[in-house]
Amino acid sequence: MKIGVVTFPGSLDDVDAQRAVRLGGNEAVALWHGEHDLKGVDAVVLPGGFSYGDYLRCGAISRFSPVMAEVVEAAQRGMPVLGICNGFQILCESHLLPGALIRNDHRKFVCRDQRLRIERTDTPWTSAYSAGQEITVVLKNGEGGYVADEATLDRLEGEGQVVARYVEHNPNGSLRDIAGVSNERGNVVGLMPHPEHSVESLTGSGTDGLGFFTSLVEAVLA
């Protein structure tokens, strides 16, 4: 499958995401934030970084990039979209996902290997995992605390839209230990930790994150 990876001004992990896409058995296609063109891709990844320097709110400016008009329209038609870290923030700002990401409760940037539990496995991005499976992937963020009102949190829990949850340690104060969520349809997923940094044993962070990039192929073959 052709998976587009968008580069915004300030993106840091676009090249890492492209490599993870290739290791997952797909073709990586570079997409530029300033173009109204998805180049015929089958799915899109919004990578981590500090788009537009996070000068307003994380992701608040990127949501108005020309490419995001195309991403929003494609996502509403059912195209799989994965937002990682800053990409998660952009998806929330674009109203493709509920809730918001705020400053970590301890007010410090955190970078560590993080234990997660996969809660939802019927999305195009998580089908390679089993429900309840625990994995370890890289986490790095300064504004990674997921928040929403109680009614929204209850709805996410009740409708199975919590994709991943922090276990053993909540690194940023996310409500209900939420590390990732999906839309109701399941094609749009936002994840604060960085699976693209945990796809090769050579890096020392293991390969637990690779499933996010092999899931699309497995879903098609199934």
C-alpha positions as CSV (number, residue, x, y, z in Angstrom):
1,M,0.0,0.0,0.0
2,K,1.0,3.6,-0.6
3,I,1.2,5.5,2.7
4,G,1.7,9.2,2.6
5,V,3.8,10.9,5.4
6,V,3.2,14.6,5.7
7,T,6.0,17.0,6.4
8,F,5.1,20.3,8.1
9,P,7.5,23.1,9.0
10,G,9.0,21.7,12.2
11,S,8.3,18.0,11.6
12,L,11.1,16.0,13.2
13,D,10.0,12.4,12.7
14,D,8.8,12.3,9.1
15,V,11.8,10.4,7.9
16,D,11.6,7.9,10.7
17,A,7.9,7.4,9.9
18,Q,8.7,6.8,6.2
19,R,11.3,4.2,7.2
20,A,8.8,2.5,9.5
21,V,6.3,2.4,6.7
22,R,8.8,0.7,4.4
23,L,9.8,-1.8,7.2
24,G,6.1,-2.5,7.5
25,G,5.9,-3.7,3.9
26,N,4.4,-0.6,2.4
27,E,5.5,2.2,0.0
28,A,6.3,5.5,1.7
29,V,5.2,8.7,-0.2
30,A,6.4,12.1,1.0
31,L,3.6,14.7,1.2
32,W,4.2,18.4,1.6
33,H,2.0,20.5,3.9
34,G,1.6,23.3,1.4
35,E,0.1,21.2,-1.4
36,H,-3.5,20.1,-2.1
37,D,-2.4,16.7,-3.2
38,L,-2.4,13.3,-1.5
39,K,-0.7,11.7,-4.6
40,G,-3.1,8.8,-4.7
41,V,-2.1,7.3,-1.4
42,D,-4.1,4.7,0.4
43,A,-3.4,6.0,3.9
44,V,-1.8,9.0,5.7
45,V,0.6,9.4,8.6
46,L,0.9,12.7,10.4
47,P,4.3,12.5,12.1
48,G,5.7,14.0,15.3
49,G,7.6,17.2,15.8
50,F,6.9,20.8,16.5
51,S,4.8,21.9,13.5
52,Y,5.1,25.7,13.1
53,G,7.1,25.8,16.3
54,D,4.0,25.1,18.4
55,Y,3.8,28.9,18.6
56,L,0.0,29.0,19.1
57,R,-1.1,25.6,20.3
58,C,0.3,22.3,19.3
59,G,-1.2,21.6,15.9
60,A,-3.4,24.7,15.8
61,I,-1.7,26.2,12.8
62,S,-1.0,23.0,10.9
63,R,-4.8,22.2,10.8
64,F,-5.1,25.0,8.3
65,S,-2.3,23.7,6.0
66,P,-3.6,23.0,2.5
67,V,-2.8,19.3,2.7
68,M,-5.0,19.0,5.8
69,A,-8.1,20.0,3.8
70,E,-7.4,16.9,1.7
71,V,-6.6,14.7,4.7
72,V,-9.9,15.7,6.5
73,E,-12.0,15.0,3.4
74,A,-10.2,11.7,2.8
75,A,-10.6,10.6,6.5
76,Q,-14.3,11.4,6.4
77,R,-14.5,9.1,3.4
78,G,-12.8,6.3,5.4
79,M,-9.1,6.6,4.5
80,P,-6.9,5.4,7.3
81,V,-5.1,8.2,9.1
82,L,-2.5,7.9,11.9
83,G,-1.4,10.9,13.9
84,I,1.7,10.4,16.1
85,C,2.5,12.8,18.9
86,N,2.3,16.2,17.1
87,G,0.2,14.4,14.5
88,F,-2.3,13.4,17.3
89,Q,-2.5,17.1,18.3
90,I,-3.2,18.1,14.7
91,L,-6.0,15.5,14.4
92,C,-7.6,16.9,17.6
93,E,-7.3,20.5,16.4
94,S,-8.8,19.4,13.1
95,H,-11.8,17.8,14.9
96,L,-11.1,14.4,13.4
97,L,-10.6,13.2,17.0
98,P,-12.2,14.3,20.2
99,G,-10.4,15.9,23.2
100,A,-7.2,17.8,23.3
101,L,-3.5,17.5,24.4
102,I,-2.1,19.8,27.1
103,R,1.1,20.4,28.9
104,N,2.4,17.5,30.9
105,D,1.2,17.6,34.5
106,H,4.8,17.7,35.8
107,R,5.6,20.6,33.3
108,K,8.7,18.8,31.9
109,F,9.5,17.2,28.6
110,V,9.6,13.4,29.0
111,C,11.6,10.9,26.9
112,R,11.5,7.3,27.8
113,D,10.5,3.8,26.8
114,Q,6.9,3.5,27.8
115,R,4.7,0.4,28.4
116,L,1.3,0.5,26.7
117,R,-1.7,-1.8,26.6
118,I,-3.5,-2.1,23.2
119,E,-7.2,-1.7,23.9
120,R,-8.7,-1.6,20.3
121,T,-7.5,-4.0,17.6
122,D,-10.2,-3.5,14.9
123,T,-8.6,-0.4,13.4
124,P,-6.4,-0.4,10.3
125,W,-3.5,0.6,12.4
126,T,-3.8,-2.0,15.3
127,S,-5.1,-5.2,13.8
128,A,-1.6,-6.8,14.1
129,Y,-2.0,-6.7,17.9
130,S,-4.2,-8.8,20.2
131,A,-6.6,-7.1,22.6
132,G,-4.9,-6.5,25.9
133,Q,-1.4,-7.0,24.5
134,E,1.2,-5.0,26.2
135,I,4.0,-3.4,24.2
136,T,6.9,-1.1,24.9
137,V,7.6,1.9,22.6
138,V,9.4,5.2,22.7
139,L,7.6,8.2,24.3
140,K,8.8,11.8,24.0
141,N,6.5,14.8,24.6
142,G,6.1,18.0,26.5
143,E,2.4,18.5,25.8
144,G,1.1,14.9,25.8
145,G,-1.6,15.0,28.5
146,Y,-4.9,13.8,26.9
147,V,-7.9,15.6,28.3
148,A,-11.7,15.7,27.5
149,D,-14.8,16.3,29.5
150,E,-16.3,13.5,31.5
151,A,-19.1,12.9,29.0
152,T,-16.6,12.5,26.2
153,L,-14.4,10.2,28.2
154,D,-17.3,8.0,29.1
155,R,-18.4,7.9,25.5
156,L,-14.8,6.9,24.4
157,E,-14.7,4.2,27.0
158,G,-18.2,2.9,26.2
159,E,-17.8,2.8,22.5
160,G,-14.4,1.3,22.5
161,Q,-12.5,4.3,21.1
162,V,-9.6,4.1,23.5
163,V,-6.9,2.5,21.3
164,A,-4.0,2.4,23.8
165,R,-3.5,3.1,27.5
166,Y,-0.4,3.7,29.6
167,V,0.4,0.9,32.1
168,E,2.8,0.9,35.0
169,H,3.4,4.6,34.8
170,N,1.4,7.6,33.5
171,P,4.1,9.8,32.0
172,N,2.1,13.0,31.4
173,G,-1.1,13.1,33.4
174,S,-3.4,11.9,30.6
175,L,-6.9,11.3,31.9
176,R,-7.8,7.7,32.5
177,D,-4.2,6.8,31.3
178,I,-5.2,7.3,27.7
179,A,-2.3,7.1,25.2
180,G,-4.3,6.9,22.0
181,V,-7.9,7.2,20.7
182,S,-9.8,6.6,17.5
183,N,-12.8,8.1,15.8
184,E,-16.1,6.1,15.9
185,R,-15.4,4.5,12.5
186,G,-11.9,3.4,13.6
187,N,-10.0,4.6,10.5
188,V,-8.5,7.7,12.3
189,V,-6.2,7.0,15.2
190,G,-4.1,9.4,17.3
191,L,-1.3,8.1,19.4
192,M,1.0,10.1,21.7
193,P,3.9,7.6,21.9
194,H,6.2,7.0,18.9
195,P,5.9,3.5,17.4
196,E,8.1,4.5,14.5
197,H,11.0,4.7,16.9
198,S,10.4,1.1,18.0
199,V,10.6,-0.9,14.7
200,E,14.2,-2.1,14.7
201,S,16.1,-4.0,17.4
202,L,19.3,-2.2,16.2
203,T,18.1,1.0,17.9
204,G,17.8,-0.6,21.3
205,S,14.1,0.2,21.6
206,G,12.8,-3.1,20.3
207,T,10.3,-3.8,17.5
208,D,7.0,-3.6,19.4
209,G,5.9,-0.6,17.4
210,L,6.1,-2.3,14.0
211,G,2.6,-3.6,14.3
212,F,1.2,-0.1,13.7
213,F,2.8,-0.3,10.2
214,T,2.2,-3.9,9.3
215,S,-1.5,-3.8,10.3
216,L,-2.6,-2.2,7.0
217,V,-1.1,-5.0,5.0
218,E,-2.5,-7.6,7.2
219,A,-6.0,-6.1,7.1
220,V,-6.0,-6.1,3.3
221,L,-4.7,-9.7,3.1
222,A,-7.3,-10.8,5.6
